[in-house]
Amino acid sequence: MAEYYAVIDRDEDGQYFAYVPELPGCQTCGETMEELLENLEEAIGLYLEVVEHPREFPNVRKVAVG
């Protein structure tokens, strides 16, 4: 089982959005967090069916400012 980081946000209307930085173009949305996570799992699965070799994970770091 592979694991991927997902960036999750919520808009003014309360809808959730997510994308997977490691899988360019892999994104989805949902009305609830539960729906979003179900949709995200499906989106990742479909992405991996189409793309044979996802690119290497981008380096993510915490950066202090100020």
N, CA, C and O atoms as a Maestro MAE file, in Angstrom:
{
 s_m_m2io_version
 :::
 2.0.0
}

f_m_ct {
 s_m_title
 :::
 protein
 m_atom[264] {
  # First column is atom index #
  i_m_mmod_type
  r_m_x_coord
  r_m_y_coord
  r_m_z_coord
  i_m_residue_number
  s_m_chain_name
  s_m_pdb_residue_name
  s_m_pdb_atom_name
  i_m_atomic_number
  :::
  1 25 0.851 -1.180 0.000 1 A "MET " " N  " 7
  2 3 0.000 0.000 0.000 1 A "MET " " CA " 6
  3 2 0.898 1.246 0.000 1 A "MET " " C  " 6
  4 15 1.765 1.394 0.861 1 A "MET " " O  " 8
  5 25 0.685 2.115 -0.950 2 A "ALA " " N  " 7
  6 3 1.445 3.361 -1.036 2 A "ALA " " CA " 6
  7 2 0.705 4.461 -0.281 2 A "ALA " " C  " 6
  8 15 -0.519 4.434 -0.159 2 A "ALA " " O  " 8
  9 25 1.458 5.414 0.216 3 A "GLU " " N  " 7
  10 3 0.872 6.571 0.888 3 A "GLU " " CA " 6
  11 2 1.357 7.833 0.204 3 A "GLU " " C  " 6
  12 15 2.502 7.910 -0.244 3 A "GLU " " O  " 8
  13 25 0.475 8.826 0.127 4 A "TYR " " N  " 7
  14 3 0.786 10.098 -0.517 4 A "TYR " " CA " 6
  15 2 0.326 11.242 0.364 4 A "TYR " " C  " 6
  16 15 -0.685 11.136 1.057 4 A "TYR " " O  " 8
  17 25 1.069 12.331 0.333 5 A "TYR " " N  " 7
  18 3 0.635 13.552 1.005 5 A "TYR " " CA " 6
  19 2 -0.423 14.222 0.143 5 A "TYR " " C  " 6
  20 15 -0.326 14.215 -1.084 5 A "TYR " " O  " 8
  21 25 -1.427 14.797 0.778 6 A "ALA " " N  " 7
  22 3 -2.453 15.556 0.071 6 A "ALA " " CA " 6
  23 2 -2.577 16.922 0.738 6 A "ALA " " C  " 6
  24 15 -2.539 17.034 1.963 6 A "ALA " " O  " 8
  25 25 -2.725 17.947 -0.076 7 A "VAL " " N  " 7
  26 3 -2.966 19.300 0.428 7 A "VAL " " CA " 6
  27 2 -4.470 19.506 0.379 7 A "VAL " " C  " 6
  28 15 -5.090 19.385 -0.677 7 A "VAL " " O  " 8
  29 25 -5.052 19.819 1.532 8 A "ILE " " N  " 7
  30 3 -6.498 19.955 1.640 8 A "ILE " " CA " 6
  31 2 -6.846 21.386 2.037 8 A "ILE " " C  " 6
  32 15 -6.218 21.973 2.917 8 A "ILE " " O  " 8
  33 25 -7.853 21.930 1.374 9 A "ASP " " N  " 7
  34 3 -8.311 23.284 1.666 9 A "ASP " " CA " 6
  35 2 -9.836 23.286 1.645 9 A "ASP " " C  " 6
  36 15 -10.471 22.333 1.193 9 A "ASP " " O  " 8
  37 25 -10.396 24.361 2.137 10 A "ARG " " N  " 7
  38 3 -11.853 24.514 2.173 10 A "ARG " " CA " 6
  39 2 -12.196 25.910 1.676 10 A "ARG " " C  " 6
  40 15 -11.559 26.883 2.077 10 A "ARG " " O  " 8
  41 25 -13.196 26.018 0.805 11 A "ASP " " N  " 7
  42 3 -13.554 27.337 0.283 11 A "ASP " " CA " 6
  43 2 -14.606 28.020 1.163 11 A "ASP " " C  " 6
  44 15 -15.047 27.461 2.167 11 A "ASP " " O  " 8
  45 25 -14.996 29.227 0.774 12 A "GLU " " N  " 7
  46 3 -15.941 30.034 1.553 12 A "GLU " " CA " 6
  47 2 -17.298 29.361 1.703 12 A "GLU " " C  " 6
  48 15 -18.017 29.613 2.669 12 A "GLU " " O  " 8
  49 25 -17.647 28.507 0.750 13 A "ASP " " N  " 7
  50 3 -18.932 27.820 0.776 13 A "ASP " " CA " 6
  51 2 -18.881 26.516 1.574 13 A "ASP " " C  " 6
  52 15 -19.901 25.847 1.736 13 A "ASP " " O  " 8
  53 25 -17.701 26.157 2.070 14 A "GLY " " N  " 7
  54 3 -17.557 24.962 2.884 14 A "GLY " " CA " 6
  55 2 -17.172 23.707 2.128 14 A "GLY " " C  " 6
  56 15 -17.051 22.640 2.729 14 A "GLY " " O  " 8
  57 25 -16.974 23.814 0.802 15 A "GLN " " N  " 7
  58 3 -16.582 22.638 0.033 15 A "GLN " " CA " 6
  59 2 -15.086 22.388 0.210 15 A "GLN " " C  " 6
  60 15 -14.291 23.327 0.252 15 A "GLN " " O  " 8
  61 25 -14.714 21.119 0.310 16 A "TYR " " N  " 7
  62 3 -13.318 20.732 0.475 16 A "TYR " " CA " 6
  63 2 -12.685 20.439 -0.879 16 A "TYR " " C  " 6
  64 15 -13.336 19.916 -1.783 16 A "TYR " " O  " 8
  65 25 -11.410 20.781 -1.004 17 A "PHE " " N  " 7
  66 3 -10.626 20.528 -2.207 17 A "PHE " " CA " 6
  67 2 -9.306 19.902 -1.788 17 A "PHE " " C  " 6
  68 15 -8.780 20.214 -0.720 17 A "PHE " " O  " 8
  69 25 -8.771 19.024 -2.620 18 A "ALA " " N  " 7
  70 3 -7.482 18.409 -2.311 18 A "ALA " " CA " 6
  71 2 -6.712 18.135 -3.591 18 A "ALA " " C  " 6
  72 15 -7.296 17.888 -4.646 18 A "ALA " " O  " 8
  73 25 -5.387 18.184 -3.478 19 A "TYR " " N  " 7
  74 3 -4.523 17.755 -4.572 19 A "TYR " " CA " 6
  75 2 -3.315 17.046 -3.984 19 A "TYR " " C  " 6
  76 15 -2.968 17.236 -2.818 19 A "TYR " " O  " 8
  77 25 -2.683 16.229 -4.809 20 A "VAL " " N  " 7
  78 3 -1.528 15.439 -4.392 20 A "VAL " " CA " 6
  79 2 -0.309 15.988 -5.127 20 A "VAL " " C  " 6
  80 15 -0.167 15.757 -6.328 20 A "VAL " " O  " 8
  81 25 0.583 16.718 -4.428 21 A "PRO " " N  " 7
  82 3 1.728 17.331 -5.094 21 A "PRO " " CA " 6
  83 2 2.598 16.322 -5.846 21 A "PRO " " C  " 6
  84 15 3.185 16.653 -6.876 21 A "PRO " " O  " 8
  85 25 2.679 15.117 -5.342 22 A "GLU " " N  " 7
  86 3 3.510 14.078 -5.953 22 A "GLU " " CA " 6
  87 2 2.926 13.559 -7.267 22 A "GLU " " C  " 6
  88 15 3.639 12.968 -8.078 22 A "GLU " " O  " 8
  89 25 1.632 13.784 -7.471 23 A "LEU " " N  " 7
  90 3 0.939 13.283 -8.655 23 A "LEU " " CA " 6
  91 2 0.302 14.458 -9.395 23 A "LEU " " C  " 6
  92 15 -0.879 14.740 -9.194 23 A "LEU " " O  " 8
  93 25 1.060 15.147 -10.245 24 A "PRO " " N  " 7
  94 3 0.566 16.345 -10.925 24 A "PRO " " CA " 6
  95 2 -0.764 16.104 -11.643 24 A "PRO " " C  " 6
  96 15 -0.904 15.172 -12.435 24 A "PRO " " O  " 8
  97 25 -1.730 16.965 -11.345 25 A "GLY " " N  " 7
  98 3 -3.043 16.856 -11.957 25 A "GLY " " CA " 6
  99 2 -4.014 16.001 -11.171 25 A "GLY " " C  " 6
  100 15 -5.193 15.930 -11.519 25 A "GLY " " O  " 8
  101 25 -3.541 15.345 -10.109 26 A "CYS " " N  " 7
  102 3 -4.412 14.509 -9.284 26 A "CYS " " CA " 6
  103 2 -5.069 15.393 -8.233 26 A "CYS " " C  " 6
  104 15 -4.437 15.805 -7.260 26 A "CYS " " O  " 8
  105 25 -6.349 15.675 -8.448 27 A "GLN " " N  " 7
  106 3 -7.077 16.568 -7.547 27 A "GLN " " CA " 6
  107 2 -8.547 16.166 -7.516 27 A "GLN " " C  " 6
  108 15 -9.043 15.504 -8.428 27 A "GLN " " O  " 8
  109 25 -9.228 16.573 -6.464 28 A "THR " " N  " 7
  110 3 -10.640 16.245 -6.329 28 A "THR " " CA " 6
  111 2 -11.284 17.181 -5.314 28 A "THR " " C  " 6
  112 15 -10.619 18.046 -4.744 28 A "THR " " O  " 8
  113 25 -12.583 16.999 -5.095 29 A "CYS " " N  " 7
  114 3 -13.303 17.816 -4.119 29 A "CYS " " CA " 6
  115 2 -14.401 16.982 -3.472 29 A "CYS " " C  " 6
  116 15 -14.678 15.858 -3.891 29 A "CYS " " O  " 8
  117 25 -15.018 17.552 -2.444 30 A "GLY " " N  " 7
  118 3 -16.120 16.880 -1.769 30 A "GLY " " CA " 6
  119 2 -16.862 17.843 -0.870 30 A "GLY " " C  " 6
  120 15 -16.304 18.843 -0.420 30 A "GLY " " O  " 8
  121 25 -18.114 17.541 -0.610 31 A "GLU " " N  " 7
  122 3 -18.935 18.387 0.254 31 A "GLU " " CA " 6
  123 2 -18.562 18.232 1.729 31 A "GLU " " C  " 6
  124 15 -18.710 19.173 2.509 31 A "GLU " " O  " 8
  125 25 -18.076 17.043 2.113 32 A "THR " " N  " 7
  126 3 -17.652 16.775 3.488 32 A "THR " " CA " 6
  127 2 -16.236 16.218 3.456 32 A "THR " " C  " 6
  128 15 -15.747 15.810 2.402 32 A "THR " " O  " 8
  129 25 -15.575 16.200 4.615 33 A "MET " " N  " 7
  130 3 -14.233 15.640 4.680 33 A "MET " " CA " 6
  131 2 -14.270 14.148 4.339 33 A "MET " " C  " 6
  132 15 -13.378 13.644 3.658 33 A "MET " " O  " 8
  133 25 -15.285 13.458 4.803 34 A "GLU " " N  " 7
  134 3 -15.415 12.032 4.504 34 A "GLU " " CA " 6
  135 2 -15.544 11.800 2.995 34 A "GLU " " C  " 6
  136 15 -14.883 10.925 2.435 34 A "GLU " " O  " 8
  137 25 -16.396 12.588 2.349 35 A "GLU " " N  " 7
  138 3 -16.571 12.461 0.902 35 A "GLU " " CA " 6
  139 2 -15.270 12.814 0.180 35 A "GLU " " C  " 6
  140 15 -14.891 12.144 -0.780 35 A "GLU " " O  " 8
  141 25 -14.593 13.855 0.636 36 A "LEU " " N  " 7
  142 3 -13.329 14.253 0.021 36 A "LEU " " CA " 6
  143 2 -12.322 13.120 0.084 36 A "LEU " " C  " 6
  144 15 -11.684 12.809 -0.922 36 A "LEU " " O  " 8
  145 25 -12.166 12.496 1.242 37 A "LEU " " N  " 7
  146 3 -11.184 11.429 1.394 37 A "LEU " " CA " 6
  147 2 -11.534 10.212 0.536 37 A "LEU " " C  " 6
  148 15 -10.641 9.567 -0.013 37 A "LEU " " O  " 8
  149 25 -12.814 9.898 0.418 38 A "GLU " " N  " 7
  150 3 -13.235 8.810 -0.475 38 A "GLU " " CA " 6
  151 2 -12.895 9.158 -1.921 38 A "GLU " " C  " 6
  152 15 -12.357 8.331 -2.657 38 A "GLU " " O  " 8
  153 25 -13.215 10.393 -2.323 39 A "ASN " " N  " 7
  154 3 -12.920 10.837 -3.690 39 A "ASN " " CA " 6
  155 2 -11.422 10.875 -3.952 39 A "ASN " " C  " 6
  156 15 -10.969 10.559 -5.052 39 A "ASN " " O  " 8
  157 25 -10.660 11.262 -2.944 40 A "LEU " " N  " 7
  158 3 -9.206 11.347 -3.095 40 A "LEU " " CA " 6
  159 2 -8.608 9.956 -3.288 40 A "LEU " " C  " 6
  160 15 -7.732 9.766 -4.132 40 A "LEU " " O  " 8
  161 25 -9.076 8.999 -2.517 41 A "GLU " " N  " 7
  162 3 -8.592 7.622 -2.680 41 A "GLU " " CA " 6
  163 2 -8.892 7.114 -4.095 41 A "GLU " " C  " 6
  164 15 -8.048 6.475 -4.723 41 A "GLU " " O  " 8
  165 25 -10.086 7.400 -4.583 42 A "GLU " " N  " 7
  166 3 -10.459 6.991 -5.938 42 A "GLU " " CA " 6
  167 2 -9.606 7.721 -6.985 42 A "GLU " " C  " 6
  168 15 -9.140 7.103 -7.943 42 A "GLU " " O  " 8
  169 25 -9.402 9.027 -6.805 43 A "ALA " " N  " 7
  170 3 -8.614 9.813 -7.762 43 A "ALA " " CA " 6
  171 2 -7.179 9.305 -7.836 43 A "ALA " " C  " 6
  172 15 -6.613 9.206 -8.924 43 A "ALA " " O  " 8
  173 25 -6.588 8.984 -6.689 44 A "ILE " " N  " 7
  174 3 -5.218 8.464 -6.675 44 A "ILE " " CA " 6
  175 2 -5.170 7.112 -7.390 44 A "ILE " " C  " 6
  176 15 -4.268 6.862 -8.189 44 A "ILE " " O  " 8
  177 25 -6.132 6.250 -7.106 45 A "GLY " " N  " 7
  178 3 -6.169 4.949 -7.773 45 A "GLY " " CA " 6
  179 2 -6.280 5.068 -9.277 45 A "GLY " " C  " 6
  180 15 -5.576 4.376 -10.012 45 A "GLY " " O  " 8
  181 25 -7.161 5.942 -9.740 46 A "LEU " " N  " 7
  182 3 -7.325 6.148 -11.180 46 A "LEU " " CA " 6
  183 2 -6.074 6.752 -11.796 46 A "LEU " " C  " 6
  184 15 -5.673 6.366 -12.894 46 A "LEU " " O  " 8
  185 25 -5.462 7.688 -11.102 47 A "TYR " " N  " 7
  186 3 -4.232 8.312 -11.590 47 A "TYR " " CA " 6
  187 2 -3.158 7.250 -11.795 47 A "TYR " " C  " 6
  188 15 -2.503 7.213 -12.836 47 A "TYR " " O  " 8
  189 25 -2.983 6.393 -10.805 48 A "LEU " " N  " 7
  190 3 -1.931 5.378 -10.870 48 A "LEU " " CA " 6
  191 2 -2.209 4.323 -11.928 48 A "LEU " " C  " 6
  192 15 -1.275 3.689 -12.419 48 A "LEU " " O  " 8
  193 25 -3.470 4.118 -12.291 49 A "GLU " " N  " 7
  194 3 -3.799 3.201 -13.388 49 A "GLU " " CA " 6
  195 2 -3.320 3.757 -14.731 49 A "GLU " " C  " 6
  196 15 -2.935 3.001 -15.623 49 A "GLU " " O  " 8
  197 25 -3.348 5.073 -14.863 50 A "VAL " " N  " 7
  198 3 -3.014 5.717 -16.134 50 A "VAL " " CA " 6
  199 2 -1.530 6.060 -16.242 50 A "VAL " " C  " 6
  200 15 -0.933 5.899 -17.307 50 A "VAL " " O  " 8
  201 25 -0.939 6.527 -15.161 51 A "VAL " " N  " 7
  202 3 0.460 6.958 -15.173 51 A "VAL " " CA " 6
  203 2 1.324 5.836 -14.604 51 A "VAL " " C  " 6
  204 15 1.193 5.481 -13.433 51 A "VAL " " O  " 8
  205 25 2.204 5.283 -15.428 52 A "GLU " " N  " 7
  206 3 3.029 4.162 -14.998 52 A "GLU " " CA " 6
  207 2 4.046 4.540 -13.932 52 A "GLU " " C  " 6
  208 15 4.214 3.817 -12.950 52 A "GLU " " O  " 8
  209 25 4.714 5.648 -14.115 53 A "HIS " " N  " 7
  210 3 5.788 6.030 -13.204 53 A "HIS " " CA " 6
  211 2 5.573 7.463 -12.717 53 A "HIS " " C  " 6
  212 15 6.026 8.412 -13.357 53 A "HIS " " O  " 8
  213 25 4.879 7.622 -11.582 54 A "PRO " " N  " 7
  214 3 4.721 8.988 -11.047 54 A "PRO " " CA " 6
  215 2 6.089 9.587 -10.746 54 A "PRO " " C  " 6
  216 15 7.029 8.868 -10.408 54 A "PRO " " O  " 8
  217 25 6.191 10.887 -10.868 55 A "ARG " " N  " 7
  218 3 7.478 11.540 -10.611 55 A "ARG " " CA " 6
  219 2 7.850 11.415 -9.136 55 A "ARG " " C  " 6
  220 15 7.001 11.187 -8.274 55 A "ARG " " O  " 8
  221 25 9.136 11.571 -8.881 56 A "GLU " " N  " 7
  222 3 9.601 11.475 -7.506 56 A "GLU " " CA " 6
  223 2 8.984 12.580 -6.661 56 A "GLU " " C  " 6
  224 15 8.770 13.692 -7.143 56 A "GLU " " O  " 8
  225 25 8.700 12.275 -5.411 57 A "PHE " " N  " 7
  226 3 8.055 13.225 -4.509 57 A "PHE " " CA " 6
  227 2 8.876 14.500 -4.377 57 A "PHE " " C  " 6
  228 15 10.084 14.433 -4.151 57 A "PHE " " O  " 8
  229 25 8.239 15.662 -4.516 58 A "PRO " " N  " 7
  230 3 8.970 16.920 -4.329 58 A "PRO " " CA " 6
  231 2 9.359 17.080 -2.866 58 A "PRO " " C  " 6
  232 15 8.641 16.631 -1.973 58 A "PRO " " O  " 8
  233 25 10.471 17.705 -2.633 59 A "ASN " " N  " 7
  234 3 10.967 17.902 -1.283 59 A "ASN " " CA " 6
  235 2 10.100 18.948 -0.577 59 A "ASN " " C  " 6
  236 15 9.986 20.081 -1.045 59 A "ASN " " O  " 8
  237 25 9.500 18.572 0.534 60 A "VAL " " N  " 7
  238 3 8.648 19.469 1.301 60 A "VAL " " CA " 6
  239 2 9.366 19.815 2.598 60 A "VAL " " C  " 6
  240 15 9.828 18.929 3.318 60 A "VAL " " O  " 8
  241 25 9.457 21.098 2.890 61 A "ARG " " N  " 7
  242 3 10.150 21.539 4.101 61 A "ARG " " CA " 6
  243 2 9.357 22.655 4.772 61 A "ARG " " C  " 6
  244 15 8.619 23.399 4.125 61 A "ARG " " O  " 8
  245 25 9.531 22.747 6.076 62 A "LYS " " N  " 7
  246 3 8.964 23.870 6.819 62 A "LYS " " CA " 6
  247 2 9.996 24.992 6.773 62 A "LYS " " C  " 6
  248 15 11.181 24.757 7.011 62 A "LYS " " O  " 8
  249 25 9.554 26.203 6.468 63 A "VAL " " N  " 7
  250 3 10.450 27.344 6.349 63 A "VAL " " CA " 6
  251 2 10.019 28.416 7.340 63 A "VAL " " C  " 6
  252 15 8.864 28.842 7.350 63 A "VAL " " O  " 8
  253 25 10.950 28.841 8.161 64 A "ALA " " N  " 7
  254 3 10.672 29.902 9.134 64 A "ALA " " CA " 6
  255 2 10.858 31.264 8.457 64 A "ALA " " C  " 6
  256 15 11.812 31.466 7.705 64 A "ALA " " O  " 8
  257 25 9.951 32.182 8.728 65 A "VAL " " N  " 7
  258 3 10.014 33.518 8.145 65 A "VAL " " CA " 6
  259 2 9.933 34.540 9.272 65 A "VAL " " C  " 6
  260 15 9.108 34.416 10.177 65 A "VAL " " O  " 8
  261 25 10.796 35.550 9.208 66 A "GLY " " N  " 7
  262 3 10.714 36.650 10.150 66 A "GLY " " CA " 6
  263 2 11.588 36.569 11.329 66 A "GLY " " C  " 6
  264 15 11.572 37.466 12.172 66 A "GLY " " O  " 8
  :::
 }
 m_bond[263] {
  # First column is bond index #
  i_m_from
  i_m_to
  i_m_order
  :::
  1 1 2 1
  2 2 3 1
  3 3 4 2
  4 3 5 1
  5 5 6 1
  6 6 7 1
  7 7 8 2
  8 7 9 1
  9 9 10 1
  10 10 11 1
  11 11 12 2
  12 11 13 1
  13 13 14 1
  14 14 15 1
  15 15 16 2
  16 15 17 1
  17 17 18 1
  18 18 19 1
  19 19 20 2
  20 19 21 1
  21 21 22 1
  22 22 23 1
  23 23 24 2
  24 23 25 1
  25 25 26 1
  26 26 27 1
  27 27 28 2
  28 27 29 1
  29 29 30 1
  30 30 31 1
  31 31 32 2
  32 31 33 1
  33 33 34 1
  34 34 35 1
  35 35 36 2
  36 35 37 1
  37 37 38 1
  38 38 39 1
  39 39 40 2
  40 39 41 1
  41 41 42 1
  42 42 43 1
  43 43 44 2
  44 43 45 1
  45 45 46 1
  46 46 47 1
  47 47 48 2
  48 47 49 1
  49 49 50 1
  50 50 51 1
  51 51 52 2
  52 51 53 1
  53 53 54 1
  54 54 55 1
  55 55 56 2
  56 55 57 1
  57 57 58 1
  58 58 59 1
  59 59 60 2
  60 59 61 1
  61 61 62 1
  62 62 63 1
  63 63 64 2
  64 63 65 1
  65 65 66 1
  66 66 67 1
  67 67 68 2
  68 67 69 1
  69 69 70 1
  70 70 71 1
  71 71 72 2
  72 71 73 1
  73 73 74 1
  74 74 75 1
  75 75 76 2
  76 75 77 1
  77 77 78 1
  78 78 79 1
  79 79 80 2
  80 79 81 1
  81 81 82 1
  82 82 83 1
  83 83 84 2
  84 83 85 1
  85 85 86 1
  86 86 87 1
  87 87 88 2
  88 87 89 1
  89 89 90 1
  90 90 91 1
  91 91 92 2
  92 91 93 1
  93 93 94 1
  94 94 95 1
  95 95 96 2
  96 95 97 1
  97 97 98 1
  98 98 99 1
  99 99 100 2
  100 99 101 1
  101 101 102 1
  102 102 103 1
  103 103 104 2
  104 103 105 1
  105 105 106 1
  106 106 107 1
  107 107 108 2
  108 107 109 1
  109 109 110 1
  110 110 111 1
  111 111 112 2
  112 111 113 1
  113 113 114 1
  114 114 115 1
  115 115 116 2
  116 115 117 1
  117 117 118 1
  118 118 119 1
  119 119 120 2
  120 119 121 1
  121 121 122 1
  122 122 123 1
  123 123 124 2
  124 123 125 1
  125 125 126 1
  126 126 127 1
  127 127 128 2
  128 127 129 1
  129 129 130 1
  130 130 131 1
  131 131 132 2
  132 131 133 1
  133 133 134 1
  134 134 135 1
  135 135 136 2
  136 135 137 1
  137 137 138 1
  138 138 139 1
  139 139 140 2
  140 139 141 1
  141 141 142 1
  142 142 143 1
  143 143 144 2
  144 143 145 1
  145 145 146 1
  146 146 147 1
  147 147 148 2
  148 147 149 1
  149 149 150 1
  150 150 151 1
  151 151 152 2
  152 151 153 1
  153 153 154 1
  154 154 155 1
  155 155 156 2
  156 155 157 1
  157 157 158 1
  158 158 159 1
  159 159 160 2
  160 159 161 1
  161 161 162 1
  162 162 163 1
  163 163 164 2
  164 163 165 1
  165 165 166 1
  166 166 167 1
  167 167 168 2
  168 167 169 1
  169 169 170 1
  170 170 171 1
  171 171 172 2
  172 171 173 1
  173 173 174 1
  174 174 175 1
  175 175 176 2
  176 175 177 1
  177 177 178 1
  178 178 179 1
  179 179 180 2
  180 179 181 1
  181 181 182 1
  182 182 183 1
  183 183 184 2
  184 183 185 1
  185 185 186 1
  186 186 187 1
  187 187 188 2
  188 187 189 1
  189 189 190 1
  190 190 191 1
  191 191 192 2
  192 191 193 1
  193 193 194 1
  194 194 195 1
  195 195 196 2
  196 195 197 1
  197 197 198 1
  198 198 199 1
  199 199 200 2
  200 199 201 1
  201 201 202 1
  202 202 203 1
  203 203 204 2
  204 203 205 1
  205 205 206 1
  206 206 207 1
  207 207 208 2
  208 207 209 1
  209 209 210 1
  210 210 211 1
  211 211 212 2
  212 211 213 1
  213 213 214 1
  214 214 215 1
  215 215 216 2
  216 215 217 1
  217 217 218 1
  218 218 219 1
  219 219 220 2
  220 219 221 1
  221 221 222 1
  222 222 223 1
  223 223 224 2
  224 223 225 1
  225 225 226 1
  226 226 227 1
  227 227 228 2
  228 227 229 1
  229 229 230 1
  230 230 231 1
  231 231 232 2
  232 231 233 1
  233 233 234 1
  234 234 235 1
  235 235 236 2
  236 235 237 1
  237 237 238 1
  238 238 239 1
  239 239 240 2
  240 239 241 1
  241 241 242 1
  242 242 243 1
  243 243 244 2
  244 243 245 1
  245 245 246 1
  246 246 247 1
  247 247 248 2
  248 247 249 1
  249 249 250 1
  250 250 251 1
  251 251 252 2
  252 251 253 1
  253 253 254 1
  254 254 255 1
  255 255 256 2
  256 255 257 1
  257 257 258 1
  258 258 259 1
  259 259 260 2
  260 259 261 1
  261 261 262 1
  262 262 263 1
  263 263 264 2
  :::
 }
}
